[in-house]
């Protein structure tokens, strides 16, 4: 007989339901354990996780470590994109300026330049 760890046997919703049943106090933990074939340790661990997660809801807008890391990465990427946009704008401005200089040169080249012989 292969025993499946109770953590992976139940969905989050099922664990929540078992914990709420336990917290209601209508049945003993032993009865709940027998019915769902879990240990009291599992139920107590799920209860603690459930209460901790519920407590986080009262602490305002608090982010997990992963969310915070992702937000920092997003800000960093926004900075890089902004820097690239500025560089692109500068380079594009330089290209426009160079094209304008080319036009000025072309305009001036069509004007008759005095030859050295005319002097």
C-alpha positions, 0 to 999 in steps of 0.5 A, a space after each residue: 500500500 502506497 501512502 500519499 502525503 495528505 498535503 498533495 491528496 487534497 485541493 486547497 478548497 478541500 483543506 479549507 473545508 476540513 479546517 472550517 469543519 474543525 473550527 466549527 467545533 461541531 465534531 471532534 478532531 478525531 472524527 474529522 481525521 477518521 472521515 478524511 483519513 488525515 492526521 491531527 498534525 495535518 489538520 493543525 498545520 492546515 489550520 495554522 496556514 489558514 489562520 496566517 493567510 487570513 491574518 494577512 488580509 487584515 494587514 492591508 495591502 501586503 505583498 508576498 516576497 514573489 510579488 515584491 520581487 516581480 514589482 522590483 523587476 518591473 520597475 527595473 525594466 521600465 527604467 531600461 525601456 525609458 533609457 532606450 526610448 531616450 537613446 532612440 530619441 537622441 539618435 533619431 534626432 541626430 539622424 534628422 539633424 544629419 539629414 538637415 545638414 545634408 540638405 543644406 550642403 546640397 542647397 549650397 552646392 547648387 549655388 555657383 561658387 566663384 572659381 579661383 580664376 575669377 580673382 
